[in-house]
């Protein structure tokens, strides 16, 4: 290779190295710039809270027959809306009706016997002890007959199973011809009160002591991506429930204010958040934008020339992720994190 060729080769090689270094530095600078995070100075609310896991509990009722008998008629099906006092099912009423008619006749006979005995007795001048006992027995028989009428009338009424509340028939576990017994405790029908749910959880001693009646409570559900719903009121049981390990916990019942367009169901899992401290409508910034030097707080503010300006600030309340800014910043400023 001639000297001229070698010279050209060295020039081209050196130029390629320079281009490579330049490209590397530019790429590195772009990478650094792309990794820079910023945040805006905003206004909002800050709060500190703790959460309790729990689940929704429906307002559920399981009415039962108070007398035994054979199911004669069923007036509803699962999914039906019912009103308080509406008939759900009835037992064979023929026997109950006949029993009532029988005791009514017995009562009428006893009343006539009592009246006749009194008329005969008081027609005599002398009322002996024997006569008094007869009158007392007649009085007792009459009272017993009246009581029998009341009991048979009650049995007739109890042969009809009615809904205790307005709601929806969730389960129906009987059919015509089934024999029901007062000794069988298996629920035969379940009525859920419409749109009435509570959220129930259990708080350990430490958390129970943090709960006060004036706190704000929000409930979130896993099924709704932890969207929060406010609660109007809640109840903390003062009675401890002791587990097998001897640890105490306290039942918490939260009454929800759920929107009408939200569908919630018994057993849905979620968490109740109890706010222990809260401030509203303050200037806030993310904690990761703040650094400290000599016991003072600073942030890097990005100015109009895209330069970082170290700025001293005074912070206040923090929720662990964001902090209140009392002085040193204005709304809308951009911070370099």
Rosetta blueprint (number, residue, H / E / L):
1 X L
2 X L
3 X H
4 X H
5 X H
6 X H
7 X H
8 X H
9 X H
10 X H
11 X H
12 X H
13 X H
14 X H
15 X H
16 X H
17 X H
18 X H
19 X H
20 X H
21 X H
22 X H
23 X H
24 X H
25 X H
26 X H
27 X H
28 X H
29 X H
30 X H
31 X H
32 X H
33 X H
34 X H
35 X H
36 X L
37 X L
38 X E
39 X E
40 X E
41 X L
42 X E
43 X E
44 X E
45 X E
46 X E
47 X E
48 X E
49 X E
50 X E
51 X E
52 X E
53 X E
54 X E
55 X E
56 X E
57 X E
58 X E
59 X E
60 X E
61 X E
62 X L
63 X L
64 X L
65 X L
66 X L
67 X L
68 X L
69 X E
70 X E
71 X E
72 X E
73 X E
74 X E
75 X L
76 X L
77 X L
78 X L
79 X L
80 X L
81 X E
82 X E
83 X L
84 X L
85 X L
86 X L
87 X E
88 X E
89 X E
90 X E
91 X E
92 X L
93 X H
94 X H
95 X H
96 X H
97 X H
98 X H
99 X H
100 X H
101 X H
102 X H
103 X H
104 X H
105 X H
106 X H
107 X H
108 X H
109 X H
110 X H
111 X H
112 X H
113 X H
114 X H
115 X H
116 X H
117 X H
118 X H
119 X H
120 X H
121 X H
122 X H
123 X H
124 X L
125 X L
126 X L
127 X L
128 X L
129 X H
130 X H
131 X H
132 X H
133 X H
134 X H
135 X H
136 X H
137 X H
138 X H
139 X H
140 X H
141 X H
142 X H
143 X H
144 X H
145 X H
146 X H
147 X H
148 X H
149 X H
150 X H
151 X H
152 X H
153 X H
154 X H
155 X H
156 X H
157 X H
158 X H
159 X L
160 X E
161 X E
162 X E
163 X L
164 X L
165 X L
166 X L
167 X E
168 X E
169 X E
170 X E
171 X E
172 X E
173 X L
174 X L
175 X L
176 X L
177 X L
178 X L
179 X E
180 X E
181 X L
182 X L
183 X L
184 X L
185 X L
186 X L
187 X L
188 X L
189 X E
190 X E
191 X E
192 X E
193 X E
194 X E
195 X E
196 X E
197 X E
198 X E
199 X E
200 X E
201 X E
202 X E
203 X E
204 X E
205 X H
206 X H
207 X H
208 X H
209 X L
210 X L
211 X L
212 X L
213 X L
214 X L
215 X L
216 X L
217 X E
218 X E
219 X E
220 X E
221 X E
222 X H
223 X H
224 X H
225 X L
226 X L
227 X E
228 X E
229 X E
230 X E
231 X E
232 X E
233 X E
234 X E
235 X E
236 X E
237 X E
238 X E
239 X E
240 X E
241 X E
242 X E
243 X L
244 X L
245 X L
246 X L
247 X L
248 X E
249 X E
250 X E
251 X E
252 X E
253 X E
254 X E
255 X E
256 X E
257 X L
258 X L
259 X L
260 X L
261 X L
262 X L
263 X L
264 X L
265 X L
266 X L
267 X L
268 X L
269 X E
270 X E
271 X E
272 X E
273 X E
274 X E
275 X E
276 X E
277 X E
278 X E
279 X E
280 X E
281 X E
282 X E
283 X E
284 X E
285 X E
286 X E
287 X H
288 X H
289 X H
290 X L
291 X E
292 X E
293 X E
294 X L
295 X L
296 X E
297 X E
298 X E
299 X E
300 X E
301 X E
302 X E
303 X L
304 X L
305 X L
306 X L
307 X L
308 X E
309 X E
310 X E
311 X E
312 X E
313 X E
314 X E
315 X E
316 X E
317 X E
318 X E
319 X L
320 X L
321 X L
322 X E
323 X E
324 X E
325 X E
326 X E
327 X E
328 X L
329 X L
330 X L
331 X L
332 X L
333 X L
334 X E
335 X E
336 X E
337 X L
